[in-house]
Amino acid sequence: MRYLIFICIVLASGWLKSSNSIPIDLDEIAWIHDAQVYQWRVTNNWEHFNWNQKKKSMDWTSEDFRLFDQPHFAKYIYGFALSTANIVPWQNTNRENNFRLFIAQKVSGHYLLTNDASSEIFGHATIESIKLCRWISLFFGLTTLLILFLFLTYKFSLLMSSITLFLLTTNPTIFYNLHLATSDSISLFFIVISLILFYLLFFENHLTNKAGFILLFLSAVSSAFAVSTKTNSWLLIYVLLLGQLLFCDRGRLVNWKETVTKTCLWFFLFVGTYIYLQPELWTSPTAGFVRFFSQRLAQQNQFVHSFGTVGFFEYHKWLVELSAQSNHVVITIIKVTVLLIALIKFIKIFLTNFSKTNFLIKQLIIVTPIWLFFFFSARIGFDRYAIWPIIILAIFSSWILTRKKLLI
């Protein structure tokens, strides 16, 4: 029954239609060409992962900058698929021009994959690469939605998971970004997997030592995959540490020595996996981490300088508007109604159960800094930066709507 509901909602939302109708986003150009790191790795061209520690170039086309622009795991996935399909966009004579177009951002959203002009501007291999990688992105996106749907059904109810799925699949921001040949859907997949594994580690009271170790190992590896896909995944470390502190005593006696030992083991597995996936860190891990984060912060500051920011209340207004959006007026009205009812019910339940909300307070301790992080990163108004706030709001609204009490 639950699989049928999932399929019906996905099909009704148009997720399996061809993505050729979505204009080319210039971020796709960067990810497609940067997938060359896969070829460097499998052909043992390690010299390409060497970088100048003294020179801090902000030239987006330079090899050093591209090396630290984004972590590599999504590039490996795309690079493997493209090499298997014998499509090699990074040998395209349009490569340098494509990066210049990417920097200028003047033609983003103006060309379709099916336009003859697109092949002339970006190169035939680039267009074919985007077509293939969009299907890969969609696979990860739909798999993520399915895993989230099944987990919410298992833990809460089919009604809650169905409302969440409806809110997400009808959202244009989610639809658009999970169809693009970028890292968003792949990152989302590994973050959701990691969060579910964390949940099991925190709240399953009858885990055997073997099961606990397996969950620990898998969560460390999946978190490393997530962090090696997109920068915002570093928040998983914060969730793990604070979750261990707040919830590890839930329903069981805590052995703090064992908890600290397991956490240290988790970090060893996490850091080892992450560094293995980033060859540019092998010779100078500390300097590499400093370069990566300083470059990301410099880019963020450049975005703020170029595009400006919105205020705290304006940001939340924008976020609610994004969450309520759809491509049909009737669906938008339904979503606005759902969000309003959820808000009213939350206020009512919170006031009624104010003295019994210790567990909710623990959750807010975790969620609030994450929410503020997304505010500071998304306040420049890029829709894709709002993906996780939209997901959190959809899950929370569905949870409130389907619960009689606020406590789990």
C-alpha positions as CSV (number, residue, x, y, z in Angstrom):
1,M,0.0,0.0,0.0
2,R,2.7,2.5,1.0
3,Y,4.7,1.8,-2.2
4,L,1.6,2.4,-4.3
5,I,1.0,5.7,-2.5
6,F,4.6,6.7,-3.1
7,I,4.4,5.9,-6.8
8,C,1.1,7.7,-7.3
9,I,2.3,10.9,-5.6
10,V,5.6,10.9,-7.6
11,L,3.8,10.2,-10.9
12,A,1.1,12.8,-10.2
13,S,3.8,15.4,-9.5
14,G,5.4,14.8,-12.8
15,W,8.8,13.6,-11.5
16,L,9.4,11.0,-14.2
17,K,8.8,13.2,-17.1
18,S,11.8,14.1,-19.2
19,S,14.1,16.7,-17.7
20,N,14.9,18.1,-21.1
21,S,12.3,20.8,-20.6
22,I,14.4,22.2,-17.7
23,P,16.8,24.9,-19.0
24,I,20.5,24.4,-18.6
25,D,21.8,25.7,-15.2
26,L,25.4,26.8,-15.5
27,D,26.2,25.1,-12.2
28,E,25.7,21.8,-14.2
29,I,28.5,22.9,-16.5
30,A,31.0,23.2,-13.6
31,W,30.0,19.8,-12.1
32,I,30.3,18.0,-15.5
33,H,33.7,19.4,-16.3
34,D,35.0,18.9,-12.7
35,A,34.1,15.2,-13.0
36,Q,37.4,14.9,-14.7
37,V,38.9,14.2,-11.2
38,Y,37.5,10.7,-11.6
39,Q,39.7,10.1,-14.7
40,W,42.7,11.5,-12.9
41,R,42.2,9.1,-10.1
42,V,41.6,5.9,-12.0
43,T,44.5,6.7,-14.4
44,N,46.8,7.5,-11.4
45,N,47.4,11.1,-12.6
46,W,48.1,12.2,-9.0
47,E,50.1,15.2,-10.1
48,H,46.8,17.0,-10.8
49,F,46.0,16.8,-7.1
50,N,49.1,18.7,-6.2
51,W,48.5,22.4,-5.5
52,N,50.4,25.5,-4.6
53,Q,50.1,26.2,-0.9
54,K,51.5,29.7,-1.2
55,K,49.2,30.9,-4.0
56,K,45.6,31.6,-3.1
57,S,44.0,32.2,-6.5
58,M,40.4,33.3,-6.8
59,D,40.5,32.6,-10.6
60,W,37.6,30.2,-10.9
61,T,39.1,28.5,-14.0
62,S,42.5,27.8,-12.4
63,E,43.2,24.1,-11.6
64,D,43.9,24.8,-7.9
65,F,40.6,26.7,-7.5
66,R,38.6,23.9,-9.2
67,L,40.3,21.4,-7.0
68,F,39.0,23.0,-3.8
69,D,35.7,24.5,-5.2
70,Q,33.7,21.5,-4.1
71,P,34.6,18.0,-2.6
72,H,34.8,15.1,-5.0
73,F,32.5,12.2,-4.3
74,A,29.6,13.4,-6.6
75,K,32.3,14.1,-9.3
76,Y,33.5,10.5,-9.0
77,I,29.9,9.3,-9.5
78,Y,29.4,11.4,-12.6
79,G,32.9,10.7,-13.9
80,F,32.4,7.0,-13.6
81,A,29.0,7.2,-15.4
82,L,30.4,9.4,-18.2
83,S,33.5,7.3,-18.7
84,T,31.4,4.1,-18.8
85,A,29.2,5.8,-21.5
86,N,32.3,7.0,-23.3
87,I,31.3,10.6,-23.0
88,V,34.3,12.9,-22.2
89,P,33.2,16.5,-21.8
90,W,36.5,17.7,-20.2
91,Q,38.3,17.2,-23.5
92,N,35.8,19.5,-25.1
93,T,37.3,22.5,-26.9
94,N,34.4,24.5,-25.3
95,R,35.7,23.8,-21.8
96,E,37.4,27.1,-21.1
97,N,34.6,29.1,-22.7
98,N,32.1,27.1,-20.6
99,F,33.8,28.1,-17.4
100,R,33.8,31.7,-18.5
101,L,30.1,31.5,-19.1
102,F,29.7,29.8,-15.7
103,I,31.5,32.7,-14.0
104,A,29.4,35.3,-15.9
105,Q,26.1,33.5,-15.2
106,K,24.5,35.5,-18.0
107,V,23.1,32.5,-20.0
108,S,21.9,30.3,-17.1
109,G,18.3,29.3,-17.7
110,H,18.2,30.5,-21.3
111,Y,19.0,27.3,-23.2
112,L,17.4,23.9,-23.3
113,L,19.2,20.6,-23.9
114,T,17.3,20.1,-27.0
115,N,18.2,23.4,-28.7
116,D,20.7,23.3,-31.5
117,A,22.2,26.5,-30.2
118,S,23.1,24.7,-26.9
119,S,25.4,22.2,-28.6
120,E,27.1,25.0,-30.5
121,I,27.6,27.1,-27.3
122,F,28.5,24.4,-24.8
123,G,29.7,21.5,-27.0
124,H,27.9,18.3,-27.9
125,A,29.7,16.2,-25.3
126,T,28.7,18.7,-22.6
127,I,25.1,18.5,-23.5
128,E,25.1,14.7,-23.6
129,S,26.9,14.6,-20.2
130,I,24.2,16.8,-18.7
131,K,21.4,14.5,-20.1
132,L,23.0,11.4,-18.5
133,C,23.9,13.0,-15.2
134,R,20.4,14.5,-14.8
135,W,19.1,10.9,-14.8
136,I,21.6,10.0,-12.2
137,S,20.6,13.0,-10.1
138,L,17.0,12.1,-10.4
139,F,17.7,8.5,-9.3
140,F,19.4,9.7,-6.1
141,G,16.6,12.3,-5.6
142,L,13.8,9.8,-5.9
143,T,15.6,7.2,-3.8
144,T,16.1,9.8,-1.1
145,L,12.4,10.6,-1.1
146,L,11.5,6.9,-1.0
147,I,13.8,6.2,2.0
148,L,12.5,9.3,3.8
149,F,8.9,8.2,3.1
150,L,9.5,4.7,4.3
151,F,11.3,5.8,7.5
152,L,8.6,8.3,8.4
153,T,5.9,5.6,7.7
154,Y,7.8,3.2,9.9
155,K,8.5,5.6,12.8
156,F,5.3,7.7,12.7
157,S,2.5,7.0,10.3
158,L,1.6,6.6,6.6
159,L,-0.5,9.8,6.8
160,M,2.5,11.8,8.0
161,S,4.9,10.4,5.4
162,S,2.3,11.0,2.6
163,I,1.8,14.6,3.6
164,T,5.5,15.2,3.7
165,L,6.0,13.6,0.3
166,F,3.1,15.7,-1.1
167,L,4.7,18.9,0.2
168,L,8.1,18.0,-1.2
169,T,7.2,16.5,-4.6
170,T,5.0,19.5,-5.5
171,N,7.6,22.0,-4.5
172,P,9.3,23.6,-7.6
173,T,12.6,24.3,-5.7
174,I,12.9,20.6,-4.7
175,F,11.8,19.4,-8.1
176,Y,14.2,21.7,-10.0
177,N,17.4,21.0,-8.0
178,L,16.9,17.3,-7.7
179,H,16.7,17.0,-11.5
180,L,19.9,19.0,-12.1
181,A,23.3,17.4,-12.8
182,T,24.7,18.9,-9.6
183,S,25.5,17.5,-6.2
184,D,22.3,18.4,-4.4
185,S,20.4,15.1,-4.8
186,I,23.5,12.9,-4.1
187,S,24.3,15.0,-1.0
188,L,20.7,14.7,0.1
189,F,20.8,10.9,-0.2
190,F,23.8,10.5,2.0
191,I,22.7,13.1,4.6
192,V,19.3,11.3,5.0
193,I,21.0,7.9,5.3
194,S,23.4,9.3,7.9
195,L,20.6,11.0,9.9
196,I,18.5,7.7,9.9
197,L,21.6,5.8,11.1
198,F,22.2,8.5,13.8
199,Y,18.5,8.1,14.9
200,L,19.0,4.3,15.3
201,L,22.2,4.9,17.3
202,F,20.5,7.4,19.6
203,F,17.1,5.8,20.1
204,E,17.3,2.0,19.6
205,N,17.5,0.7,23.2
206,H,18.1,-3.0,22.4
207,L,21.0,-2.9,20.0
208,T,23.6,-5.6,20.3
209,N,27.3,-4.7,20.4
210,K,27.6,-6.0,16.8
211,A,24.6,-4.1,15.6
212,G,25.8,-0.9,17.3
213,F,29.3,-1.3,15.7
214,I,27.8,-1.8,12.3
215,L,25.6,1.3,12.6
216,L,28.6,3.2,13.9
217,F,30.7,2.1,10.9
218,L,28.0,2.8,8.3
219,S,27.1,6.2,9.8
220,A,30.8,7.3,9.7
221,V,31.2,6.2,6.1
222,S,27.9,7.6,4.9
223,S,28.7,10.9,6.7
224,A,32.1,11.0,5.0
225,F,30.4,10.4,1.6
226,A,28.0,13.2,2.4
227,V,30.7,15.7,3.4
228,S,32.7,14.7,0.3
229,T,29.7,15.6,-1.8
230,K,28.6,19.0,-0.5
231,T,30.0,21.4,2.1
232,N,26.9,21.9,4.2
233,S,27.1,18.2,5.2
234,W,29.7,19.1,7.8
235,L,26.6,19.8,10.0
236,L,26.4,16.0,10.5
237,I,29.3,16.2,12.9
238,Y,27.4,18.7,15.0
239,V,24.3,16.5,15.0
240,L,26.3,13.5,16.1
241,L,28.1,15.2,18.9
242,L,25.1,17.0,20.3
243,G,22.9,14.0,19.8
244,Q,25.3,11.8,21.7
245,L,25.3,14.3,24.6
246,L,21.6,14.9,24.7
247,F,20.1,11.5,23.8
248,C,22.5,8.8,24.6
249,D,20.9,8.2,28.0
250,R,17.4,7.8,26.6
251,G,16.0,4.7,28.2
252,R,19.3,3.1,29.1
253,L,22.3,3.3,31.5
254,V,25.1,5.3,29.9
255,N,28.7,4.1,29.9
256,W,30.5,7.3,29.2
257,K,33.9,5.7,28.7
258,E,32.3,3.4,26.0
259,T,30.5,6.4,24.4
260,V,33.7,8.5,24.2
261,T,35.6,5.5,22.7
262,K,32.9,4.8,20.1
263,T,32.8,8.5,19.2
264,C,36.6,8.6,18.7
265,L,36.3,5.5,16.6
266,W,33.6,7.2,14.5
267,F,35.8,10.2,13.9
268,F,38.7,8.0,12.9
269,L,36.6,6.2,10.3
270,F,35.0,9.4,9.2
271,V,38.2,11.4,8.7
272,G,40.0,8.4,7.2
273,T,37.3,7.9,4.6
274,Y,37.0,11.6,3.8
275,I,40.7,12.1,3.3
276,Y,40.9,9.0,1.1
277,L,38.3,10.6,-1.1
278,Q,40.2,13.9,-1.3
279,P,43.7,13.2,-2.7
280,E,44.7,16.8,-2.5
281,L,44.7,16.4,1.3
282,W,47.1,13.5,1.4
283,T,50.3,15.4,1.6
284,S,49.1,18.3,3.7
285,P,45.8,17.6,5.4
286,T,45.8,20.6,7.7
287,A,46.8,23.1,5.0
288,G,44.3,21.5,2.7
289,F,41.4,21.9,5.1
290,V,42.4,25.5,5.7
291,R,42.5,26.2,2.0
292,F,39.1,24.5,1.4
293,F,37.2,26.4,4.1
294,S,38.9,29.7,3.5
295,Q,38.1,29.4,-0.2
296,R,34.5,28.5,0.5
297,L,34.1,31.5,3.0
298,A,35.7,33.8,0.4
299,Q,33.2,32.7,-2.2
300,Q,30.3,33.1,0.2
301,N,31.5,36.7,1.0
302,Q,31.8,37.4,-2.7
303,F,28.2,36.2,-3.1
304,V,27.0,38.5,-0.3
305,H,28.9,41.4,-1.8
306,S,27.5,40.7,-5.3
307,F,23.9,39.8,-4.5
308,G,23.3,41.3,-1.0
309,T,21.3,39.7,1.8
310,V,17.8,39.6,3.2
311,G,16.9,40.2,6.9
312,F,15.9,37.6,9.4
313,F,12.1,38.1,9.0
314,E,12.3,38.6,5.2
315,Y,14.2,35.4,4.9
316,H,11.5,33.4,6.8
317,K,8.8,35.1,4.7
318,W,10.7,34.0,1.5
319,L,11.2,30.5,2.9
320,V,7.5,30.1,3.7
321,E,6.7,31.3,0.2
322,L,9.1,28.8,-1.3
323,S,7.6,26.0,0.8
324,A,4.0,26.9,-0.3
325,Q,4.8,27.1,-4.0
326,S,3.6,24.7,-6.6
327,N,2.9,24.8,-10.4
328,H,-0.8,24.7,-9.8
329,V,-3.0,27.3,-8.0
330,V,-5.2,24.6,-6.3
331,I,-2.2,22.7,-4.9
332,T,-0.7,26.0,-3.7
333,I,-3.9,26.8,-1.8
334,I,-3.9,23.3,-0.3
335,K,-0.2,23.7,0.8
336,V,-0.9,27.1,2.3
337,T,-3.8,25.6,4.2
338,V,-1.7,22.7,5.5
339,L,1.1,25.0,6.7
340,L,-1.4,27.4,8.4
341,I,-3.2,24.5,10.2
342,A,0.2,23.1,11.3
343,L,1.2,26.4,12.7
344,I,-2.0,26.9,14.6
345,K,-2.0,23.3,15.9
346,F,1.7,23.7,17.0
347,I,0.9,26.8,19.0
348,K,-2.1,25.1,20.6
349,I,-0.2,21.9,21.5
350,F,2.8,23.8,22.7
351,L,0.8,26.0,25.1
352,T,-1.2,23.0,26.3
353,N,1.9,20.8,27.0
354,F,4.3,23.6,27.9
355,S,5.5,21.9,31.1
356,K,6.1,18.5,29.3
357,T,8.3,19.6,26.5
358,N,11.8,18.6,27.8
359,F,12.4,16.3,24.8
360,L,11.2,19.1,22.4
361,I,13.7,21.5,24.1
362,K,16.5,19.0,23.4
363,Q,15.4,18.8,19.8
364,L,15.4,22.6,19.5
365,I,18.9,22.8,20.9
366,I,20.0,20.7,17.9
367,V,17.7,22.3,15.3
368,T,18.1,26.0,16.2
369,P,21.9,26.4,15.4
370,I,21.3,24.4,12.2
371,W,18.4,26.6,11.3
372,L,20.6,29.7,11.9
373,F,23.4,28.2,9.8
374,F,21.0,27.8,6.9
375,F,19.8,31.4,7.4
376,F,23.3,32.8,7.2
377,S,24.1,30.8,4.1
378,A,20.8,31.1,2.3
379,R,20.0,34.8,3.1
380,I,21.6,35.7,-0.3
381,G,18.4,34.4,-1.8
382,F,19.7,31.3,-3.8
383,D,16.7,28.9,-3.9
384,R,19.0,25.8,-3.8
385,Y,20.3,26.9,-0.4
386,A,16.8,26.6,0.9
387,I,16.4,22.9,0.1
388,W,17.0,21.7,3.6
389,P,14.9,24.3,5.4
390,I,12.0,23.4,3.0
391,I,12.5,19.7,3.9
392,I,12.7,20.4,7.6
393,L,9.6,22.6,7.5
394,A,7.6,19.9,5.5
395,I,8.5,17.1,7.9
396,F,7.8,19.3,11.0
397,S,4.4,20.5,9.6
398,S,3.4,16.9,8.8
399,W,4.4,15.7,12.2
400,I,2.5,18.4,14.0
401,L,-0.6,17.8,11.8
402,T,-0.7,14.1,12.6
403,R,0.0,14.1,16.3
404,K,-2.3,14.6,19.3
405,K,0.6,15.3,21.7
406,L,3.9,17.0,21.1
407,L,6.0,14.4,22.8
408,I,7.4,11.4,21.0
